[in-house]
């Protein structure tokens, strides 16, 4: 079994998110009607791009062996 992050595609560089609402007045049969529409903006992707696996021994976990995002070797202990 492997994890959902196993050899996943690279993350995107920007994300489209909602930043409040815009209010529009529309003429209607009974006077003025207002409506809201989401205001969308693009922001940079800020999550970590490297492996964030938190189990005690991620370097020998069978679900991680062979994943391109896993470090090739464990960091040196002090």
N, C-alpha and C positions, 0 to 999 in steps of 0.2 A: 504494500500500500504506500502511496505517496501523498503528500499534502497538496492542497489547492494551489499553493504558490510554486510548486515544482516546475521549473523551467518556464515560468509564465512570460508573457510578452512584456516588453519594457513599458513603464508607465508613460502616460502622455505628458507633454510639457506644460499645458494649460488646461484649466477646468472652467466650464461655464456654470456659474452659480447665480442664484437670485439675490438681488440687492434692493429689497423693498418693492414698492408698487408705484405705478404711474396712474393717475386718475384722469379719466377722459369724460367730457360731457358730450352726450349724444342727444340730438333732437329726437323726440318721440311723439307719439300721437297725443299724449297728455302732458305736454310741456317738455322740460329738460330731464333726461335720465343720466345718471353717472355710472361709470363702470371702472373697474380696476384691472390693470394688466401687470404682470410681473415685469420688473426691470431687471434685465439680465446683464451681467458683466463677466469678463474673462479675467481670471487670476492665475498666477503661476502655481504649479504643483509644488507643494512644500513637504510632502511626506518623505521619509527616508527611502532611498532607492536600493539600499543593500539589504541583505538578509537580516530580519529582526527576530529570528527564532529564539525563544527564551528558555527552552528546556535545558536541563543541567549539562547534557553531553550532546550538543547538536552536531558535532563532527563525526560521530559514529552512529547517529540515528539512522535506522534503515530507510525511513521515509525521506531522508535528505541526501543519501548517497547518490552521486551522479548529477545533482542539481547544479545548473550553471551559476546560480546565485549564492551558493555555499562557498565559504572561503576554502581554499585548497588545503590549508593546514591550520591546525589550532594555533592560537597566539601563544608565544612563549610565556610561561608563568614566572612570576618574580620570586 
